[in-house]
Amino acid sequence: MKIEGKVWKFGNDVDTDVIIPARYLNTSEPADLAEHCMEDADAEFSSKVSLGDIIVGGKNFGCGSSREHAPISIKASGVSCVIAESFARIFYRNSFNTGLPIFESKEASKKISAGDKISVDVESGTIENLTKKEQYKSQPIPPFMQNLIDSGGLMNYVKSKIS
């Protein structure tokens, strides 16, 4: 499976309060959260992002509080995946639990620019920068974690197993 989209670039230590500000946590409705995704970093993000676009961040993406609202807001905004040099561990786990694919790649994080068009081969972990004609490596998503994504997250996965 390949994911392809335009890049939105963010820096290091993007915390969950930047991804979805705490003032909007009075709902857990994905569409409502999507309206405010990344607004403290880019006030127009939710109105400019397109279905399939990709977020690229730096070190420690998703640090801060352990809210699942952060990956839910990213996924609901139409973003197809997140690539970063590294992820906060709780964000990493919450992403898979909510069905948001994420990839760690120091090289991709450093070399990809905002607006680049990239393609991610989920099975091999290969990230191709179609704009710059470059390739970068990340670890492919392990099969169990891919099952979570394919199911739309942990809850849907569990429901399918017990029914």
C-alpha positions, -999 to 999 in steps of 0.1 A, spaced: 0 0 0 12 35 -8 3 68 8 9 99 -13 3 136 -5 16 171 -1 37 179 30 29 202 59 62 207 78 65 214 115 95 215 138 108 198 169 88 192 201 53 197 186 32 190 217 -3 178 219 -15 212 230 -3 225 196 -18 196 177 -52 201 194 -54 230 219 -68 221 253 -96 247 249 -112 224 224 -112 192 245 -148 196 255 -156 173 226 -142 140 213 -161 143 180 -135 138 152 -149 164 128 -150 190 156 -115 183 166 -103 184 129 -115 221 127 -89 231 153 -60 207 143 -26 225 144 -43 259 147 -18 272 173 10 264 149 -8 274 117 -42 292 122 -53 283 87 -42 246 87 -76 231 89 -90 252 60 -59 245 38 -51 208 44 -64 184 18 -74 148 21 -42 126 19 -18 154 29 11 144 51 26 160 82 64 159 86 78 169 120 111 169 138 122 153 171 97 144 198 65 149 178 34 146 200 51 153 233 31 166 262 -2 152 276 -14 117 267 -46 127 250 -59 106 221 -75 137 208 -42 147 191 -40 118 166 -78 118 162 -77 154 151 -49 148 127 -66 118 111 -100 135 110 -84 166 92 -76 143 63 -39 138 69 -29 103 57 2 99 79 28 116 100 65 113 95 89 126 121 125 121 134 110 107 166 77 105 184 67 108 220 60 72 231 24 79 242 16 97 209 32 68 191 9 43 208 -22 66 206 -16 70 168 -19 32 162 -48 29 187 -67 55 166 -56 41 132 -32 69 122 -1 56 104 32 71 116 68 67 104 101 75 120 129 88 97 156 112 107 167 117 71 132 123 58 124 147 86 155 168 78 153 167 40 116 170 32 103 206 28 68 221 32 49 217 -1 69 187 -13 49 158 -27 59 125 -12 49 89 -14 53 63 15 54 26 8 38 12 40 51 -23 35 88 -14 28 90 18 48 104 36 18 96 73 16 100 89 -18 102 126 -23 86 130 -57 95 167 -58 132 163 -50 136 128 -66 151 114 -33 144 84 -12 146 79 25 141 49 48 119 43 78 109 11 95 79 -5 79 48 -8 101 48 -42 118 20 -65 106 0 -63 139 2 -25 140 -9 -25 103 -39 -46 113 -48 -19 138 -46 8 111 -65 -13 86 -93 -18 112 -95 19 119 -79 17 153 -77 -6 184 -114 -4 193 -126 -15 158 -99 -42 158 -111 -56 191 -148 -55 180 -139 -74 149 -122 -101 169 -150 -106 194 -179 -106 170 
